[in-house]
Amino acid sequence: MDVIIYATGYRVAFPFFDEGFLNPSDNRLPLYRFVVPPEVPNLYFIGLLQPLGAIMPLAEAQAEWVADLLDGKAGLPDPATMQRDIEQTDRAMRKRYITSPRHTLQVDFYPYLRSIQRVRKKGRKNEPIQALAVNP
């Protein structure tokens, strides 16, 4: 069964999931490229970010990438590689933005868009994927 849930706001909460499954703390949810939980196959988040710029083109790019993943046209790195990328992105974000629950989802529009385009393209070729740079 496929399920799509649409919600808005900057308080990250998923009351429909068991707390032991996904439970964000202080608006933090460790997602690879703000989309993929490394340890949960076939679960994707679209638009769970706060860009400096428009969200819709970024959500569209995320959706296209997820469509490639679902169609088998692209793959993901292993969970350990995704976790390292998440940690590197988190460190870069803490340097770039004020440490607050609001900024756990913050991205710069063009660098993030380019990162999704790169990860989508490289995932098609099964090439190593460069870590997300918050502000290259």
C-alpha positions in Angstrom: 0.0 0.0 0.0 1.3 3.5 -0.9 0.6 6.4 1.5 1.2 10.1 0.9 0.9 12.5 3.8 1.0 16.3 3.3 1.7 18.6 6.2 3.1 22.0 6.7 4.9 23.8 9.5 8.4 23.7 11.1 7.7 21.5 14.1 8.9 18.1 13.1 6.6 15.5 14.5 5.2 12.2 13.2 2.4 11.2 15.6 1.3 8.5 13.2 4.6 6.6 13.6 5.5 4.6 16.7 8.0 6.6 18.8 10.5 3.8 18.6 10.3 3.9 14.9 10.9 7.6 14.2 11.0 10.2 16.9 12.7 13.5 16.0 14.3 15.3 18.9 14.6 19.1 18.8 13.4 19.1 15.2 16.3 16.9 14.2 15.7 13.9 12.0 18.8 12.3 10.5 18.0 12.1 6.8 20.4 11.6 3.9 20.0 14.7 1.8 17.0 15.6 3.9 15.1 12.8 2.2 16.2 9.2 3.2 16.4 7.7 6.7 19.5 5.5 6.3 18.1 2.6 8.3 14.6 2.5 7.0 14.2 1.2 3.4 11.5 2.6 1.2 10.6 5.6 3.4 11.2 9.0 1.9 10.5 12.6 3.0 9.7 15.2 0.3 9.9 18.9 1.2 11.1 18.4 4.8 13.5 21.3 4.6 13.5 25.1 4.9 15.3 26.7 2.0 16.7 30.1 1.6 14.6 30.4 -1.5 11.5 28.6 -2.9 10.7 25.2 -1.6 8.7 23.8 -4.6 11.6 23.4 -7.0 13.6 21.6 -4.3 10.6 19.3 -3.5 10.2 18.6 -7.2 13.9 17.7 -7.5 13.6 15.4 -4.4 10.5 13.8 -5.9 12.2 13.1 -9.2 15.2 11.5 -7.3 12.8 9.4 -5.2 11.0 8.3 -8.4 14.3 7.1 -9.8 14.9 5.2 -6.6 11.5 3.6 -6.7 11.8 2.7 -10.4 15.2 1.2 -9.7 16.9 3.7 -12.0 19.1 4.9 -9.2 20.5 3.5 -6.0 21.6 4.7 -2.6 24.9 4.5 -0.8 25.1 2.0 2.1 23.6 3.2 5.4 27.0 3.8 7.0 28.0 6.1 4.1 24.6 7.9 4.3 25.1 8.4 8.1 28.6 9.9 7.6 27.1 12.3 5.0 24.3 13.3 7.5 26.9 13.9 10.2 29.1 16.0 7.9 26.1 18.0 6.8 25.0 18.6 10.4 28.5 19.9 11.3 28.5 22.3 8.3 25.0 23.5 9.2 26.0 24.2 12.8 28.8 26.4 11.4 26.6 28.2 8.9 23.4 28.8 10.9 22.5 29.6 14.5 22.0 26.4 16.5 18.3 26.3 17.0 15.4 23.9 16.2 14.4 26.2 13.3 17.7 25.8 11.6 17.8 22.0 11.6 16.0 22.0 8.2 17.7 25.0 6.7 19.4 24.7 3.3 20.7 27.2 0.7 18.6 26.9 -2.4 21.2 26.5 -5.2 23.8 24.4 -3.4 21.1 22.0 -2.2 19.5 21.8 -5.6 22.9 21.0 -7.2 23.5 18.3 -4.5 20.2 16.6 -5.3 21.0 16.7 -9.0 24.5 15.2 -8.4 23.2 12.5 -6.1 20.5 11.6 -8.6 22.9 11.4 -11.5 25.6 9.5 -9.6 23.1 7.1 -8.1 22.1 6.1 -11.7 25.8 5.2 -12.4 26.4 3.7 -8.9 29.3 6.1 -8.5 30.5 7.3 -5.1 28.5 10.4 -4.0 30.2 13.5 -2.6 29.0 14.7 0.7 26.6 17.6 0.8 28.2 21.0 1.1 26.0 23.4 2.9 27.5 26.5 1.3 30.1 25.7 -1.3 
